[in-house]
Amino acid sequence: MLDKITTPPMQGYGTTDAGGFRPHIVGIGGTTRIGSSSETALRYTMGLMAELGATTELIVGPLLDLPMYDPSDDHRSPSARRLVQSLRRADGIIIATPAYHGGMSGVIKNALDYVEDMRADHRPYFDGRAVGIVVSAYGAQALGTTLVGVRSIVHALRGWPTPFAAALNAQNRPFENGLPANEEVAGQLETVARQVHGFALAHNAALETPIATRLKAAVGT
């Protein structure tokens, strides 16, 4: 589902697309309930991505209501095919999950299991893609364990988890009317957006530079 999201300007940021390249960023998150705190965080972050110049695609709400992933069955529902095709086009990914009992939600984990269908792609799994992570939990205890779990899954999928991840305590009411309730929340989500966008630009620039040129630059000749 392509969404156009309006957000306040990012202070100190601007569109940094290089050579006309606009990275395509896919956001996966929230719950099957529309309007959850993790979905709100994802929508805001994706709005920042759009402001930076990226094209964006959201997979939230009913689009997460996927059949349980079954590697022994080649049949895929329309929603599952759409998910995989969207991820194949992605230059970067943002995952926003609620913390359920100290880990990511089953809905998000099931969506990520479908990435196995990308195992034989030219860019298998999340190879060459930065992955930003946003975790929302009602209380601080589950934030850390969930974040570690999501990072581990991204590593297993050959993705590049960004150095910074957003950890939002829903108990503190981090959003008001769809916007961050304070500068701390806004700053976390802005950092995730900036790092995913910056990596996508850098990776694209590296791919467009001949290997010989890169080697010469590395050795200073």
N, C-alpha and C positions, 0 to 999 in steps of 0.2 A: 504494500500500500504506500504510494508516494504521497507524502504529506508536505505541505508548505507551512512552515512554522515561523511565526513572528516573535522575535525576542529583542530585548534591549541591546544596544550596541555593546560590544566587548571593549572595555577600556584598554587601550594599549595594543589592540590587535587590529589587523587589517587583512584584506584578501591577499594571500601570498602565493597564489597559483603561479607556477613557473612555466613559461612557454605556452600558455594557454591550456595547460593540463588541469582538469578539474577532477580530483579524486572522487570516486563513488563510495560512499560510506553506508553500510547497512547496520541498522540498529535492531537488536533482538532483545526483548525484555518485557518486564511487567508480569502480569498474571492474566488469566482468562477474564478476570474482572476489569473492566475498563476504568481507568482513573486511579489505579493503585499508586503508591508513592514511588515504586521503582519505575513504573511507566511514566509518571510525571517527570522524574529525573531524566529518563531517556529522551523524552520529547524535548525537554529544555536543552539537553546536550546536543541533540541532533539539530536543533535550531541554531546553536552556536556553530556547528559544522557548516550549515548552509551559509551563515554569515561570513565564514572564512572563505567561501567560494566552492565548497564541495557540493555535489549532488547527493541527495539523501533518500533513503528508503527505510521505512519502519515496518517491523514485523511484531505486532503487539495484539493484545486482546484476542478476538476470535481466530486470528491467523495463527495463534499458538496452539489452538485446539487440534493437535495432530494425532493420528493413530500412533500407538506405541511402535517404536522403531523395531522392525523385524528383519535382520540381515538375511534370513533364509527366504524371504519373499521379495521378488523384484517389483511387485506392483506398488505404485505410489499414488497416494491421493493427490488431487489437484493442489491442495495447500502444501503438501510435502514437496511436490515438484517445484512449486513456486519458491519455496524456501531455499532449496538447493540451487536453483538457477540464479536467485538473487545473490547468494553467497559467492557463486562463481564469478559474478561481475564485480564483486566488491574489491576495492583497493584498501579498505580498512573496515574494521568491525567494532561495534560497541555492544557489550553485553551488560544488561542491567537485570539483576535478579534479586528477589526478596530472599532473606535468610530463613529457611525452614529447618528448625531443629538442628542448627549448627552447620547447615550446608545449603547449597543452591537448591532451588525448587525443582521438583520432578518435571514440571512443564518445560523449563529452560533446558534441563539436562536432556530431555527427550529430543528437543529441537536440535541440540548440538550433536546428538547421536546420528542424526541424518547426514552430518558432514562426512560420515564414512562413505557415502555415495560419491564423494569427490576424491577417493583414494587413488584412482587411476588418471586423474586430470593432469594436464601439463603443469598446472600449479596445484599439487595435491593438498587436500585439506585446507589449512589457513596459511600455507607457505607464502612468505613474502608479504604478509599482511600484519599491520599493527592491530592489536586488539585492546581497546580500552575497557575497563571494568568498573561497574558501579554496583555497589551492594547496599541494600536497604534492610535494616533489621529493627524490630521493636525492642530496643535495648542494645547495649554495647557488646555483650558477651559473644554473640554470634557473628559479629562483623568480621573479626579477624579470621576465624576458622573458615567462614564461607569464602572470604577473599583468597585464602591460601588454596582452597579447593578449586576455585575457578581458574586461578593461575596455573595450577597443575594440569587441568584439562586443556587449557590453551596451549601449554607447552607440548602436551601429547599430540595435539593437532598441528604442531609445527608452526604455530603462530608466535608473534612477538608481543607478549604482554607489555604495555607501556610501563615505564618506571613508576608512575603515579597511578593510583586507583582511588576512586571516591568511596568513602564509607559513611553512610548517612544513617543516623539514629532517628528512626521514625517517631520515637517517643518524644523527641524535641520539636516535633512539627516543623520539618525542614522546608515546607512549601506553603505558600499562601496564594490562592487563586492561580495556581499553576506556575508560580515564579518562586525562586529561592527566598526563604524568609530572612536570610542574613547573608553577610559577605562571605562567611566561612563556607557555606554551602555553595554559593555562586562560584567562589574561587576554586573549589574542588572540581566542579563540573567543567569550568573553563580550562583547567589544567589538563583534564582528560581529553577534551576536544582538541586543544592545541597540540598535544603530543601525538595523537592519532593522525591528525592532519599533516603535521610536520614530517612524520615518518613516511606517510604516503607520497608526499612530494619528493623527499630525499630518495626513496626507493625508485620512483619513476625516473628521476634524474640519473641515478646510477645505471639503470637498465638502458638508458639512451646513450650513455657514454661508452665508447668502444673499450673493450677490456685492456688493450695495449695502452690506451691513454691513461686508464686508471692505474695500471702498473707503474708507468713512468711517474705519475704524480705521487704514488706511494713511496717510491725510492728517491724522489727528488731529482730526476734526470729528464 
